[in-house]
Amino acid sequence: MKAAYIKETGGPEKIIYGELPTPEPKAGEVLVKVGAVAVNPIDTYVRAGMVRVELPNPYIVGNDMAGTVERVGEGVESFKPGDRVWCSNQGSSGRQGTFAELACVEQRWLHRTPEGVSDADAAAVALVGITAHIGIARRAKLHPGEILFVNGGSGGVGSMVVQMAKAIGAKVIATAGTDERAEKCRSFGADLAINYRKQSVATEVGKFAPDGVQVFWETRRDAEFESAIALLAKHGRLILMAGREARPVFPVGPFYVKDCELHGFAMFNYSAEEQRESGDAINTWLAGGKLKANIDRVFPLEKTAEAHRLQEDNTIRHLGSLAGKIVLHP
């Protein structure tokens, strides 16, 4: 089978596109014919060696995938050949990644793809959708009628946060760096979209939510707590999901006098069983048209190195040339 893999960590140029043996499903595993995969920032960190994880050699890159079941291993009862499925959380804890024509996945990590949802859309919402749902449902515990502010609402996770918050019944404020991206936030359901390059975020939020926001969701790697805490309402919750190397100053006084909460989380800390709840919610919203994939670019699988370079340019070097997910097709 064709696959995108590495034999050693390093830059995008370390990615090889070539032939690897077709995997055979072991007990409890499902062999999936891959229809689409998606790139995440974590994929580039693992490939570069920035995040130390156990990797097989050769190591197929990637976390997310959607496709069709080819065969099942012994003991698999939840899926059968022909079923359409999607997954995330591959490529870690010794598991092979997903950027290949075929992938073996433990059945516990698989979710059914709703009828009418394409493989590209399912792959594009996988990791970012699970991340957004964990943060909203488990950490922020967002309630209908509350106001959520997401700093960066046109990107991969941010666009999921906007849509999920609206599906729950909250009001949403989102920021973006261009008028076009602000309009994109509105298309996902944001009640207020602010172009932070042209408008004062504090002023616009003050007009919309004079008592502050109940949830502040930070998508950026470099949080700026002074302004974030200023926007929080009493008993507000601040959500962090990025910034492994970040060491910002934290203004304790303004934070504790408003009786606020700080929640940091990483979706990889949640078990397959815990993520099942997120997958079920995602599928319900996908099937009901309340959640739409945010795909910016589509490549063939042979362009995996180019896709990784584009993701790094935007995640690490902040070039601003990407607003959404990169999807690849074998």
C-alpha positions as CSV (number, residue, x, y, z in Angstrom):
1,M,0.0,0.0,0.0
2,K,1.0,3.6,-0.4
3,A,1.7,5.6,2.8
4,A,3.3,8.8,4.1
5,Y,5.8,7.8,6.7
6,I,9.1,8.7,8.4
7,K,12.1,6.6,9.6
8,E,13.5,9.4,11.8
9,T,12.0,12.6,13.2
10,G,12.8,16.0,11.7
11,G,11.5,18.5,9.2
12,P,8.7,17.9,6.6
13,E,11.4,16.7,4.2
14,K,11.8,13.6,6.4
15,I,8.4,12.4,5.2
16,I,8.6,9.6,2.6
17,Y,5.7,8.7,0.3
18,G,6.1,5.1,-0.8
19,E,5.2,1.5,-0.4
20,L,4.7,-0.2,2.9
21,P,3.3,-3.7,3.7
22,T,-0.5,-3.9,4.0
23,P,-1.4,-4.3,7.7
24,E,-3.3,-7.2,8.9
25,P,-6.0,-6.7,11.6
26,K,-5.2,-8.3,14.9
27,A,-7.8,-9.3,17.5
28,G,-10.0,-6.3,18.3
29,E,-8.7,-4.4,15.2
30,V,-10.5,-3.2,12.1
31,L,-8.8,-2.8,8.7
32,V,-10.1,0.4,7.0
33,K,-9.8,1.5,3.4
34,V,-8.9,5.2,4.0
35,G,-11.0,7.7,2.2
36,A,-9.6,10.9,3.7
37,V,-7.2,12.1,6.4
38,A,-6.6,15.5,8.0
39,V,-3.5,17.3,9.3
40,N,-3.3,18.7,12.9
41,P,-0.6,20.8,14.6
42,I,0.2,17.8,16.9
43,D,1.0,15.7,13.8
44,T,3.8,18.2,12.9
45,Y,5.1,18.2,16.5
46,V,5.3,14.4,16.6
47,R,7.0,14.2,13.2
48,A,9.5,16.9,14.2
49,G,10.4,15.2,17.5
50,M,9.1,18.2,19.5
51,V,6.7,15.9,21.4
52,R,8.3,12.7,22.7
53,V,6.1,9.7,22.0
54,E,6.7,6.1,21.3
55,L,6.9,5.6,17.6
56,P,7.2,2.4,15.5
57,N,9.7,2.4,12.7
58,P,8.7,3.1,10.0
59,Y,6.1,5.4,11.5
60,I,3.1,6.4,9.4
61,V,2.2,10.0,10.3
62,G,-1.3,11.3,11.2
63,N,-4.1,11.1,13.8
64,D,-7.3,11.4,11.9
65,M,-9.0,9.3,9.3
66,A,-12.3,8.4,7.7
67,G,-13.0,5.5,5.4
68,T,-14.7,2.1,4.8
69,V,-14.2,-1.1,6.7
70,E,-12.4,-3.8,4.6
71,R,-11.9,-6.6,7.2
72,V,-12.2,-7.1,10.9
73,G,-10.1,-9.0,13.3
74,E,-11.1,-11.7,15.8
75,G,-13.5,-10.6,18.4
76,V,-14.7,-7.5,16.5
77,E,-18.5,-7.3,16.8
78,S,-19.2,-3.6,16.5
79,F,-18.2,-3.2,12.8
80,K,-18.4,-5.2,9.6
81,P,-17.1,-4.9,6.1
82,G,-18.8,-2.0,4.3
83,D,-19.4,0.1,7.4
84,R,-18.2,3.8,7.1
85,V,-16.1,5.0,10.0
86,W,-14.0,7.8,11.3
87,C,-11.4,8.1,14.0
88,S,-8.8,10.2,15.8
89,N,-6.0,9.5,18.4
90,Q,-4.0,7.3,16.1
91,G,-0.2,7.8,15.7
92,S,0.5,7.8,19.5
93,S,1.1,5.4,22.3
94,G,2.8,3.0,19.9
95,R,-0.1,3.1,17.4
96,Q,0.6,3.6,13.7
97,G,-0.8,6.8,12.1
98,T,-3.5,7.1,9.4
99,F,-1.8,8.6,6.3
100,A,-2.0,5.5,4.2
101,E,-4.3,3.7,1.8
102,L,-5.2,1.2,4.5
103,A,-5.1,1.6,8.3
104,C,-5.6,-0.9,11.2
105,V,-7.5,0.7,14.1
106,E,-8.6,-0.8,17.4
107,Q,-12.4,-0.9,17.3
108,R,-12.7,1.2,20.5
109,W,-11.3,4.3,18.7
110,L,-13.7,4.0,15.8
111,H,-16.9,6.0,15.3
112,R,-19.6,5.4,12.7
113,T,-19.8,8.0,9.9
114,P,-23.4,9.4,9.6
115,E,-25.2,8.8,6.4
116,G,-24.7,11.7,4.0
117,V,-21.4,12.9,5.6
118,S,-18.4,12.6,3.3
119,D,-15.1,11.0,4.4
120,A,-13.4,14.4,3.9
121,D,-15.8,16.1,6.3
122,A,-15.7,13.3,8.9
123,A,-11.9,13.4,8.9
124,A,-11.8,17.2,9.1
125,V,-13.9,17.3,12.3
126,A,-12.3,14.3,14.1
127,L,-9.6,15.7,16.4
128,V,-10.7,19.3,16.4
129,G,-14.3,18.2,17.1
130,I,-13.4,15.9,20.0
131,T,-11.2,18.6,21.4
132,A,-13.9,21.3,21.2
133,H,-16.5,19.0,22.7
134,I,-14.3,17.9,25.7
135,G,-13.5,21.6,26.4
136,I,-17.1,22.7,26.1
137,A,-18.9,19.8,27.8
138,R,-16.4,18.5,30.3
139,R,-14.3,21.5,31.2
140,A,-16.3,24.7,30.6
141,K,-19.7,22.9,31.2
142,L,-21.3,25.5,28.9
143,H,-25.0,26.1,29.5
144,P,-27.7,27.5,27.2
145,G,-27.9,31.2,27.3
146,E,-24.3,31.7,28.5
147,I,-21.9,33.8,26.4
148,L,-18.7,32.2,25.0
149,F,-15.8,34.1,23.6
150,V,-13.4,32.2,21.3
151,N,-10.2,33.9,20.4
152,G,-9.8,32.7,16.8
153,G,-13.1,31.4,15.5
154,S,-12.3,30.7,11.9
155,G,-9.6,28.0,12.5
156,G,-9.9,24.2,13.0
157,V,-10.8,24.1,16.7
158,G,-12.3,27.6,16.9
159,S,-14.9,26.9,14.2
160,M,-15.9,23.7,16.0
161,V,-16.2,25.7,19.3
162,V,-18.4,28.3,17.6
163,Q,-20.8,25.7,16.1
164,M,-21.0,23.5,19.2
165,A,-21.7,26.4,21.5
166,K,-24.5,27.5,19.2
167,A,-25.9,24.0,19.1
168,I,-26.0,24.0,22.9
169,G,-27.9,27.3,22.9
170,A,-25.1,29.7,24.0
171,K,-24.3,33.1,22.4
172,V,-20.9,33.3,20.7
173,I,-18.4,36.1,20.2
174,A,-15.5,35.2,17.9
175,T,-12.4,37.0,16.7
176,A,-10.6,36.8,13.4
177,G,-7.8,38.7,11.7
178,T,-9.5,39.7,8.4
179,D,-13.0,40.7,7.3
180,E,-13.3,37.5,5.3
181,R,-12.5,35.4,8.3
182,A,-14.9,37.4,10.5
183,E,-17.6,36.6,7.9
184,K,-16.6,33.0,8.1
185,C,-17.2,33.1,11.8
186,R,-20.6,34.5,11.3
187,S,-21.3,31.7,8.7
188,F,-20.6,29.2,11.5
189,G,-23.1,31.0,13.7
190,A,-21.2,33.6,15.7
191,D,-23.5,36.3,17.1
192,L,-20.6,38.8,17.0
193,A,-17.5,38.5,14.9
194,I,-14.7,41.0,15.6
195,N,-11.8,41.8,13.2
196,Y,-9.2,42.4,15.9
197,R,-6.9,44.2,13.4
198,K,-9.6,46.9,12.8
199,Q,-11.7,46.9,15.9
200,S,-11.1,47.1,19.7
201,V,-12.0,43.7,21.1
202,A,-12.6,45.1,24.6
203,T,-14.9,47.8,23.3
204,E,-16.9,45.4,21.1
205,V,-17.3,42.8,23.8
206,G,-18.2,45.4,26.3
207,K,-21.1,46.5,24.1
208,F,-22.3,42.9,23.5
209,A,-21.7,41.6,27.0
210,P,-21.4,44.5,29.5
211,D,-21.1,42.1,32.4
212,G,-18.5,40.0,30.8
213,V,-18.5,36.5,29.2
214,Q,-19.0,33.3,31.0
215,V,-16.4,31.3,29.0
216,F,-13.2,32.6,27.3
217,W,-11.7,30.0,25.0
218,E,-8.1,30.6,23.9
219,T,-7.0,28.8,20.7
220,R,-3.7,30.5,20.4
221,R,-0.4,29.1,21.6
222,D,0.6,32.4,23.3
223,A,-2.2,33.4,25.7
224,E,-2.4,37.0,27.0
225,F,-4.1,36.7,30.3
226,E,-4.4,40.3,31.2
227,S,-6.9,41.1,28.5
228,A,-8.6,37.6,28.7
229,I,-9.4,37.9,32.4
230,A,-10.7,41.5,31.9
231,L,-13.4,40.1,29.6
232,L,-14.5,37.4,32.0
233,A,-17.7,37.7,34.0
234,K,-17.9,36.8,37.7
235,H,-17.5,33.0,38.0
236,G,-16.2,33.0,34.4
237,R,-14.2,30.0,33.0
238,L,-10.9,30.4,31.0
239,I,-10.2,27.4,28.7
240,L,-6.6,26.6,27.4
241,M,-5.8,23.9,24.9
242,A,-2.5,25.0,23.3
243,G,0.9,26.4,24.1
244,R,3.2,23.7,25.4
245,E,6.2,26.0,25.6
246,A,4.2,29.1,26.6
247,R,5.1,30.8,30.0
248,P,2.9,33.9,30.1
249,V,2.5,36.3,33.1
250,F,-0.7,35.5,35.0
251,P,-2.5,38.4,36.8
252,V,-3.7,36.5,39.9
253,G,-5.5,39.5,41.5
254,P,-8.1,40.2,38.8
255,F,-8.6,36.5,38.4
256,Y,-9.4,35.5,41.9
257,V,-11.5,38.5,42.9
258,K,-14.0,37.5,40.2
259,D,-14.0,34.0,41.5
260,C,-12.9,32.6,38.1
261,E,-11.7,29.2,37.0
262,L,-8.8,28.2,34.7
263,H,-9.1,24.9,32.8
264,G,-6.3,23.4,30.7
265,F,-6.7,20.2,28.9
266,A,-5.4,17.9,26.1
267,M,-7.7,15.6,24.3
268,F,-5.1,12.8,24.4
269,N,-5.5,12.5,28.1
270,Y,-9.1,11.2,27.6
271,S,-9.7,7.5,27.1
272,A,-11.5,6.0,24.1
273,E,-14.6,5.5,26.3
274,E,-14.5,9.1,27.4
275,Q,-14.1,10.3,23.8
276,R,-17.0,8.1,22.7
277,E,-19.3,10.7,24.3
278,S,-17.8,13.4,22.2
279,G,-18.0,11.2,19.0
280,D,-21.7,10.6,19.6
281,A,-22.4,14.3,20.1
282,I,-20.4,15.1,16.9
283,N,-22.3,12.5,14.9
284,T,-25.6,13.8,16.1
285,W,-24.7,17.4,15.1
286,L,-23.2,16.3,11.8
287,A,-26.3,14.3,10.9
288,G,-28.6,17.2,11.9
289,G,-26.7,19.8,9.9
290,K,-25.6,21.7,13.1
291,L,-21.9,21.0,12.6
292,K,-20.0,21.6,9.3
293,A,-16.4,20.8,8.5
294,N,-14.1,23.7,8.1
295,I,-11.8,22.6,5.2
296,D,-9.3,25.1,3.8
297,R,-7.1,23.0,1.6
298,V,-7.3,19.6,-0.1
299,F,-4.2,17.6,-1.3
300,P,-3.4,14.2,-2.6
301,L,-1.7,11.9,0.0
302,E,1.6,12.2,-1.9
303,K,1.7,15.9,-0.9
304,T,1.9,15.1,2.8
305,A,5.2,16.9,3.2
306,E,3.8,20.0,1.6
307,A,0.7,19.8,3.8
308,H,2.9,19.5,7.0
309,R,5.0,22.5,5.9
310,L,1.8,24.6,5.4
311,Q,0.5,23.6,8.8
312,E,3.8,24.5,10.5
313,D,4.0,27.9,8.6
314,N,0.6,28.8,10.2
315,T,0.8,27.1,13.6
316,I,4.4,28.0,14.5
317,R,5.3,30.9,12.2
318,H,1.9,32.5,12.2
319,L,1.9,33.2,8.4
320,G,-1.9,33.5,8.4
321,S,-2.4,31.6,5.1
322,L,-4.6,28.9,6.6
323,A,-8.1,29.2,8.1
324,G,-9.3,25.7,8.6
325,K,-8.3,22.1,8.1
326,I,-6.0,20.5,5.5
327,V,-7.5,17.3,4.1
328,L,-5.7,14.7,2.0
329,H,-7.0,11.8,-0.1
330,P,-5.1,8.6,-0.9
